[in-house]
Structures are given as structure tokens and as C-alpha cells.
């Protein structure tokens, strides 16, 4: 049995998509607004986002548009 593990960014993306669908966030909001929802965990997620060349000024829509998350190794 070969089971793939989701990339952590996929999990963040799914959670953010759910927040947009439930109108907690808007797709046009800036990524920095996510920080209010993640509290102490935000430092980790901010670093992850920056590793994928996201700026805190990018829109949530740009985060949701990513189809594949792959780390450069």
C-alpha cells in the first residue's frame, strides 16, 4: 500500500479555502490576515509561505491558485 502524505502547505491551503468559503476571509484579502487566525503557529506558516516566494501583501487568491506544492531539494 502506497499512501501519499499531504504537503503541509496543502493543509494550510485547504484550511484557508474553507475560511474563504465560510466568509471568514475574502479571496482578495492579503495573506497577512491569516496571522490573526493562527496565533502562535503563524511564525511557522509565515516562513513556509516565504519559502514559496509569497509576500504577506499577496492576496489569499494567489495562495489558493497553487496547484502543486513541491519543495526544492
N, C-alpha and C positions, 0 to 999 in steps of 0.2 A: 504494500500500500504506500503510495507516494502522495503525501499531503503537503501542499504549499502553505507556508506561513505568510500572512499578510504583512507587507511592509508597514512600519509604524505610521508613515505618512498617509497610507491608505486609511488607516483607522481614524486619524485626525480628519482627513478629507470626508469620510462618511459621517463623522460627528458634526462637522461644520455644515455639510449638506442638510443634515437633519435639522439643524438650528435655523437654516435659511427656510426650509420647507415649513417649519412651525412658526415662522415670522419673528424669531428671536433676533436674528440678524438679517440684513439685506445683502444680496449679492454685490451691490455697489458699495457696501461698507468697506473700509480699509482693514487690512489684516490685523492691525494693532488692536482693534476692538475685541478680538478673540482673547486677548490677555486678561480682560476682566472676568472671563468665564473659567480660565484655567488657573488663576491664582498662583500658588507655589510651583506648579508644574510648568508655568509659562516660560521660564528660562530655558528649559529643555526644548520646548517646541519652537521657541524663537530661534535657537541655534540650529535646529533641524531645518526650519524654513530658510534661514540664511544660507545654509549649506547647499540648498537647491536654488540659490540666487533670488530668493524672494526678498523684497523690501517690505518694511512694515507699512509703507504707503501704497503698496499694490492692493488691488481690490480682491475681495473674497472670491469674486467670479474667476479671477486668474488662477487661484488655488484650485477651484472646483473643475477647471478646464483640463487639468493634467490627467492624461490617460494612463501613464505608466510611471511608476516610481522605481528608479534604479540608482543604487549608489555607485559612484565611480570608484573602482578598486584598482 
